[in-house]
Amino acid sequence: MATTKNRIIKAIKNPAAVLVGRIGYENVKFIPDKTYLKIMYKYYMGRKLNLVKPESFNAKLQWLKLYDRKAIYTNMADKVKAREIVKVKIGEKYLVPLIGIWNTSEEIDFNSLPEQFVMKCNHNSGKGMCICQSKTDLDIEKTKADLKAGLEENYYYSAREWPYKNIKRKIICEKYLSVGNGELLNDYKVLCFNGKPKLIELHKGRFSSHQTEDFYDTDWNKTDISQYKSCGLPKSESTEEKPSCLNEMLELSGKLAEGIPHLRVDWYVLNGKLYFGEMTFYDGAGFDAFDRYEDDLMLGSWIHLPDHDTLKKH
């Protein structure tokens, strides 16, 4: 009831954001990035976006979307090209084994694929993804249609995350990693600030109805940071065992994040071995509010924004 009430209040206070939601973000691409981000930030965060002197984590992510636009970011966000960056910077052994890369879903020969695999688009998050645990039970035509829809999505327009805008869209297929019994691996998301790992965002049961989200510091102390009110992901009731490769995970994340104001590096751990997931510049698109605003400010204090002439104008 409280969630429904909050949505109604948001809708009344932010009719422009509701309009975007109704007609679709790709249909409002004419709205300038800065204006769009101000509209959506007010809707999700419940406060105005200050781009002159941003202080919170989520506000600074919006600033970075607008003003920190290095060409290399596009390659780092590209799930295909990111593999080459990882190979060069930290080593090929951290990559999930590759099965194939295609330009369209029609090119895929499903008969040649193994019984289990993970297939996704290289330029977005979620749409078109296929986690296949049993090819025998897979609806191939639906999978093709989902991938086609994913390739057609310009993910940039949903939250104006600039690095995704010009990625050459492809489909990538990697080995399915599992501890067995259909159980999905934990997703370790290392939040780096100016090249230094500071927090690990742990997702358990991802892509399931019982997904949880916890935040650990770099010494593997569970914190009380939460985004439950905005994401709907509760904290787990127990403390996860410290990964044996935690120090390696943190060191490698720092190498990949070197020279970048903020970068999230995702990892999987299987039998003590690290596997790289992806790199993300804007955790939650900068629209996932923290249950306590002071946590937003704390994380924000860890980001040192680069000098930029346009800062004086906005």
SULTASUL-V471355 format. One record per pair of residues at least 24 apart in sequence whose C-alpha atoms are under 10 Angstrom apart, sorted by the first residue. I is the first residue (numbers start at 1). J is the second residue. D is the distance in whole Angstrom. If there is no record, write none. Layout:
# SULTASUL-V471355
I_J_D + I_J_D
This chain:
# SULTASUL-V471355
3_229_8 + 3_230_10 + 3_232_10 + 7_43_10 + 7_44_10 + 10_42_9 + 10_43_6 + 10_44_8 + 10_45_10 + 10_46_8 + 11_43_8 + 13_42_9 + 13_43_8 + 13_46_9 + 14_39_8 + 14_40_9 + 14_42_7 + 14_43_6 + 14_44_10 + 14_46_9 + 15_39_9 + 15_43_9 + 16_40_9 + 16_43_9 + 17_41_9 + 17_42_9 + 17_43_6 + 17_44_9 + 18_43_9 + 20_158_10 + 21_158_10 + 24_157_10 + 24_158_9 + 25_154_10 + 25_155_9 + 25_156_10 + 25_157_6 + 25_158_5 + 25_159_8 + 25_160_10 + 26_153_8 + 26_154_7 + 26_155_9 + 26_156_9 + 26_157_6 + 26_158_7 + 27_157_9 + 28_157_8 + 28_158_10 + 29_156_10 + 29_157_7 + 29_158_9 + 29_160_9 + 31_157_10 + 32_160_10 + 33_62_10 + 33_65_9 + 33_66_7 + 33_157_9 + 33_159_9 + 33_160_6 + 33_161_9 + 33_162_9 + 34_62_9 + 34_63_9 + 34_65_9 + 34_66_7 + 34_160_9 + 34_314_10 + 36_157_10 + 36_158_10 + 36_159_8 + 36_160_8 + 37_62_7 + 37_63_9 + 37_65_9 + 37_66_9 + 37_158_10 + 37_159_7 + 37_160_7 + 37_161_10 + 37_286_10 + 37_287_10 + 38_62_9 + 40_158_10 + 40_159_8 + 40_287_8 + 41_159_10 + 41_286_8 + 41_287_6 + 41_288_10 + 41_289_10 + 42_287_9 + 43_287_9 + 44_230_8 + 44_286_9 + 44_287_6 + 44_288_7 + 44_289_7 + 45_230_9 + 45_286_9 + 45_287_7 + 45_288_8 + 45_289_6 + 45_290_9 + 45_293_10 + 46_289_9 + 50_314_9 + 51_311_8 + 51_312_10 + 51_313_10 + 51_314_6 + 52_310_10 + 52_311_6 + 52_312_7 + 52_313_8 + 52_314_5 + 53_311_8 + 53_312_10 + 53_314_9 + 54_297_10 + 54_300_8 + 54_301_10 + 54_305_9 + 55_296_9 + 55_297_6 + 55_298_9 + 55_299_9 + 55_300_6 + 55_301_7 + 55_302_10 + 55_303_9 + 56_286_10 + 56_293_8 + 56_294_9 + 56_295_8 + 56_296_5 + 56_297_4 + 56_298_7 + 56_299_7 + 56_300_4 + 56_301_7 + 56_302_9 + 56_303_9 + 57_262_10 + 57_282_10 + 57_283_10 + 57_286_8 + 57_287_10 + 57_289_10 + 57_290_10 + 57_293_10 + 57_295_8 + 57_296_5 + 57_297_6 + 57_298_8 + 57_299_5 + 57_300_4 + 57_301_7 + 57_302_8 + 57_303_7 + 58_282_8 + 58_283_9 + 58_284_9 + 58_285_8 + 58_286_4 + 58_287_6 + 58_288_8 + 58_289_8 + 58_290_9 + 58_296_7 + 58_297_9 + 58_299_9 + 58_300_7 + 59_286_7 + 59_287_9 + 59_296_9 + 59_297_9 + 59_300_8 + 60_261_10 + 60_262_9 + 60_282_10 + 60_286_8 + 60_297_10 + 60_299_10 + 60_300_7 + 60_301_9 + 60_303_8 + 60_304_9 + 60_305_8 + 61_161_10 + 61_261_9 + 61_262_8 + 61_281_8 + 61_282_6 + 61_283_8 + 61_284_10 + 61_285_8 + 61_286_6 + 61_287_9 + 61_300_9 + 61_303_9 + 61_305_10 + 62_159_9 + 62_160_9 + 62_161_9 + 62_282_8 + 62_285_8 + 62_286_6 + 62_287_9 + 63_286_10 + 63_305_9 + 63_311_9 + 64_161_9 + 64_162_9 + 64_261_8 + 64_262_9 + 64_281_9 + 64_282_9 + 64_305_8 + 64_306_9 + 65_159_9 + 65_160_7 + 65_161_6 + 65_162_6 + 65_163_8 + 65_281_9 + 65_282_8 + 65_285_9 + 65_286_9 + 66_160_9 + 66_161_9 + 66_162_8 + 66_310_10 + 67_162_10 + 67_305_10 + 67_306_9 + 67_307_10 + 67_308_7 + 67_309_9 + 67_310_8 + 67_311_8 + 68_162_9 + 68_260_9 + 68_261_9 + 68_305_9 + 68_306_8 + 68_307_10 + 68_308_9 + 69_162_7 + 69_163_8 + 70_162_10 + 70_163_8 + 70_260_10 + 71_163_8 + 71_166_10 + 72_163_9 + 73_162_9 + 73_163_6 + 73_164_9 + 73_260_10 + 73_279_9 + 73_280_9 + 73_281_8 + 74_123_9 + 74_162_8 + 74_163_4 + 74_164_6 + 74_165_8 + 74_166_7 + 74_167_6 + 74_168_10 + 75_163_8 + 75_164_9 + 75_166_9 + 75_167_7 + 75_168_10 + 75_279_10 + 76_163_8 + 76_164_10 + 76_167_10 + 76_256_9 + 76_278_8 + 76_279_6 + 76_280_8 + 76_281_9 + 77_122_8 + 77_123_7 + 77_124_9 + 77_162_10 + 77_163_6 + 77_164_7 + 77_167_8 + 77_278_7 + 77_279_6 + 77_280_6 + 77_281_8 + 78_121_9 + 78_122_6 + 78_123_6 + 78_124_9 + 78_163_8 + 78_164_7 + 78_166_10 + 78_167_6 + 78_168_8 + 78_169_9 + 78_170_9 + 78_278_9 + 78_279_9 + 78_280_10 + 79_120_9 + 79_121_8 + 79_122_5 + 79_123_7 + 79_124_9 + 79_167_9 + 79_169_10 + 79_170_9 + 79_171_9 + 79_172_8 + 79_277_9 + 79_278_7 + 79_279_8 + 80_121_9 + 80_122_6 + 80_123_9 + 80_167_10 + 80_168_10 + 80_169_9 + 80_170_8 + 80_171_9 + 80_172_7 + 80_173_10 + 80_278_10 + 81_122_9 + 81_167_9 + 81_168_10 + 82_122_10 + 82_276_10 + 82_277_10 + 82_278_7 + 82_279_8 + 83_276_9 + 83_277_9 + 83_278_9 + 85_256_9 + 86_252_10 + 86_255_10 + 86_256_8 + 86_276_8 + 86_278_10 + 86_279_10 + 89_252_9 + 89_255_7 + 89_256_7 + 90_251_10 + 90_252_7 + 90_253_9 + 90_255_8 + 90_256_8 + 91_252_10 + 92_275_10 + 92_276_10 + 93_273_9 + 93_274_9 + 93_275_8 + 93_276_9 + 94_252_10 + 94_267_9 + 94_268_10 + 94_273_8 + 94_274_6 + 94_275_5 + 94_276_6 + 94_277_9 + 95_174_9 + 95_267_10 + 95_274_9 + 95_275_6 + 95_276_6 + 95_277_8 + 96_173_10 + 96_174_6 + 96_175_6 + 96_176_9 + 96_177_8 + 96_268_9 + 96_274_9 + 96_275_6 + 96_276_7 + 96_277_8 + 97_173_9 + 97_174_6 + 97_175_5 + 97_176_9 + 97_177_10 + 97_275_9 + 98_172_8 + 98_173_6 + 98_174_5 + 98_175_6 + 98_176_10 + 99_172_8 + 99_173_5 + 99_174_5 + 99_175_7 + 99_176_10 + 100_171_8 + 100_172_6 + 100_173_5 + 100_174_7 + 100_175_10 + 101_170_7 + 101_171_6 + 101_172_5 + 101_173_6 + 101_174_9 + 102_169_9 + 102_170_6 + 102_171_5 + 102_172_7 + 102_173_9 + 103_148_10 + 103_151_9 + 103_168_9 + 103_169_7 + 103_170_5 + 103_171_6 + 103_172_9 + 104_144_9 + 104_147_8 + 104_148_7 + 104_151_8 + 104_169_9 + 104_170_7 + 104_171_7 + 105_141_10 + 105_143_8 + 105_144_5 + 105_145_8 + 105_146_9 + 105_147_6 + 105_148_6 + 105_149_10 + 105_151_9 + 105_170_9 + 105_171_7 + 106_141_10 + 106_144_7 + 106_145_9 + 106_147_10 + 106_148_9 + 107_144_10 + 107_171_10 + 108_144_9 + 108_171_9 + 108_173_10 + 110_135_9 + 110_138_10 + 110_140_8 + 111_135_9 + 113_173_9 + 113_175_10 + 114_175_9 + 114_176_9 + 115_176_9 + 116_174_9 + 116_175_7 + 116_176_6 + 116_177_9 + 116_178_10 + 117_173_7 + 117_174_6 + 117_175_5 + 117_176_4 + 117_177_8 + 118_172_8 + 118_173_6 + 118_174_5 + 118_175_6 + 118_176_5 + 118_177_9 + 119_143_9 + 119_147_9 + 119_171_7 + 119_172_6 + 119_173_4 + 119_174_6 + 119_175_9 + 119_176_9 + 120_146_10 + 120_147_7 + 120_150_8 + 120_151_9 + 120_170_9 + 120_171_6 + 120_172_6 + 120_173_7 + 120_174_9 + 121_147_7 + 121_148_9 + 121_149_10 + 121_150_6 + 121_151_6 + 121_152_10 + 121_153_10 + 121_169_7 + 121_170_6 + 121_171_5 + 121_172_6 + 121_173_9 + 122_150_9 + 122_151_9 + 122_164_9 + 122_167_8 + 122_168_8 + 122_169_6 + 122_170_6 + 122_171_6 + 122_172_6 + 122_173_10 + 123_150_9 + 123_151_8 + 123_153_9 + 123_154_8 + 123_155_7 + 123_156_9 + 123_163_9 + 123_164_6 + 123_165_8 + 123_166_9 + 123_167_6 + 123_168_8 + 123_169_6 + 123_170_8 + 123_171_9 + 124_150_8 + 124_151_8 + 124_153_8 + 124_154_8 + 124_155_5 + 124_156_8 + 124_164_7 + 124_165_10 + 124_167_9 + 124_169_9 + 125_150_9 + 125_155_8 + 126_150_8 + 126_207_10 + 127_151_9 + 127_152_10 + 127_153_8 + 127_155_9 + 128_152_10 + 128_153_10 + 128_171_9 + 129_171_9 + 129_172_10 + 129_173_10 + 130_173_9 + 131_173_10 + 131_174_10 + 131_176_8 + 131_184_10 + 131_207_9 + 132_175_10 + 132_176_8 + 133_176_8 + 133_177_10 + 133_178_9 + 133_181_10 + 133_182_7 + 134_182_10 + 147_171_8 + 158_285_9 + 159_282_10 + 159_284_10 + 159_285_6 + 159_286_9 + 159_287_9 + 160_285_9 + 161_280_10 + 161_281_8 + 161_282_7 + 161_285_7 + 161_286_10 + 162_281_10 + 163_280_9 + 163_281_8 + 163_282_10 + 177_268_9 + 177_269_9 + 177_270_7 + 177_275_9 + 178_268_10 + 178_269_10 + 178_270_7 + 178_271_10 + 179_269_10 + 179_270_7 + 179_271_8 + 184_208_9 + 184_268_10 + 185_267_10 + 185_268_7 + 185_269_7 + 185_270_7 + 186_240_10 + 186_267_9 + 186_268_6 + 186_269_7 + 186_270_9 + 187_213_10 + 187_266_7 + 187_267_6 + 187_268_6 + 187_269_8 + 187_277_8 + 188_214_10 + 188_215_10 + 188_216_10 + 188_243_10 + 188_246_10 + 188_249_9 + 188_264_10 + 188_265_8 + 188_266_6 + 188_267_5 + 188_268_6 + 188_269_8 + 188_276_10 + 188_277_9 + 189_215_9 + 189_249_10 + 189_253_10 + 189_263_10 + 189_264_6 + 189_265_6 + 189_266_4 + 189_267_6 + 189_268_9 + 189_277_9 + 189_278_9 + 189_279_9 + 189_280_9 + 189_283_9 + 190_215_10 + 190_216_10 + 190_217_10 + 190_218_9 + 190_249_8 + 190_250_7 + 190_253_7 + 190_254_9 + 190_263_8 + 190_264_5 + 190_265_5 + 190_266_6 + 190_267_8 + 190_279_10 + 191_215_10 + 191_217_10 + 191_218_10 + 191_250_9 + 191_253_8 + 191_254_9 + 191_257_9 + 191_262_7 + 191_263_6 + 191_264_5 + 191_265_7 + 191_266_9 + 191_280_9 + 191_281_10 + 191_283_8 + 191_299_10 + 192_250_9 + 192_253_7 + 192_254_7 + 192_256_9 + 192_257_7 + 192_258_9 + 192_260_9 + 192_261_8 + 192_262_6 + 192_263_5 + 192_264_6 + 192_265_8 + 192_281_10 + 192_302_9 + 192_303_9 + 193_254_9 + 193_257_8 + 193_258_9 + 193_259_9 + 193_260_7 + 193_261_6 + 193_262_5 + 193_263_7 + 193_264_9 + 193_299_9 + 193_300_9 + 193_301_10 + 193_302_6 + 193_303_6 + 193_304_8 + 194_254_9 + 194_257_7 + 194_258_7 + 194_259_6 + 194_260_5 + 194_261_4 + 194_262_6 + 194_263_8 + 194_302_8 + 194_303_6 + 194_304_7 + 194_305_9 + 194_306_10 + 195_253_8 + 195_254_5 + 195_255_7 + 195_256_8 + 195_257_5 + 195_258_4 + 195_259_6 + 195_260_6 + 195_261_7 + 195_262_7 + 195_263_8 + 195_303_10 + 196_250_9 + 196_251_9 + 196_253_8 + 196_254_5 + 196_255_9 + 196_257_7 + 196_258_8 + 196_259_9 + 196_260_9 + 196_261_9 + 196_262_9 + 196_263_9 + 196_302_9 + 197_249_10 + 197_250_6 + 197_251_8 + 197_252_10 + 197_253_7 + 197_254_6 + 197_255_10 + 197_257_9 + 197_262_10 + 197_263_9 + 197_264_9 + 197_265_9 + 198_250_9 + 198_254_10 + 198_299_9 + 198_302_9 + 199_223_9 + 199_250_9 + 199_264_10 + 199_299_9 + 200_246_10 + 200_249_10 + 200_250_9 + 200_264_9 + 200_265_9 + 200_266_9 + 201_225_10 + 201_264_9 + 201_266_9 + 202_235_10 + 202_236_10 + 202_240_9 + 202_266_10 + 202_267_10 + 203_233_9 + 203_235_9 + 203_236_9 + 204_235_10 + 204_236_8 + 204_240_10 + 209_233_10 + 210_234_9 + 210_236_10 + 211_235_9 + 211_236_9 + 212_236_6 + 212_237_9 + 214_238_10 + 214_239_9 + 214_240_9 + 216_240_10 + 216_242_10 + 218_246_8 + 218_247_8 + 218_250_8 + 219_246_9 + 219_247_9 + 220_246_8 + 224_291_10 + 224_292_10 + 224_295_10 + 225_290_7 + 225_291_8 + 225_292_8 + 225_294_10 + 225_295_7 + 225_296_9 + 226_289_9 + 226_290_6 + 226_291_6 + 226_292_8 + 226_295_9 + 227_288_7 + 227_289_6 + 227_290_4 + 227_291_5 + 227_292_8 + 227_295_10 + 228_288_9 + 228_289_9 + 228_290_8 + 228_291_7 + 229_288_9 + 229_289_8 + 229_290_8 + 229_291_6 + 229_292_10 + 230_287_9 + 230_288_6 + 230_289_6 + 230_290_7 + 230_291_8 + 231_284_9 + 231_287_10 + 231_288_7 + 231_289_8 + 231_290_9 + 231_291_10 + 243_269_8 + 243_272_7 + 243_273_10 + 243_274_10 + 244_269_9 + 244_271_10 + 244_272_6 + 244_273_9 + 244_274_10 + 245_269_8 + 245_272_6 + 245_273_7 + 245_274_7 + 246_272_10 + 246_274_9 + 248_273_10 + 248_274_8 + 249_273_10 + 249_274_7 + 249_275_9 + 249_276_9 + 252_276_10 + 253_279_9 + 257_281_10 + 260_303_10 + 260_304_10 + 260_305_10 + 260_306_9 + 261_302_9 + 261_303_6 + 261_304_6 + 261_305_6 + 261_306_7 + 262_302_9 + 262_303_7 + 262_304_9 + 262_305_9
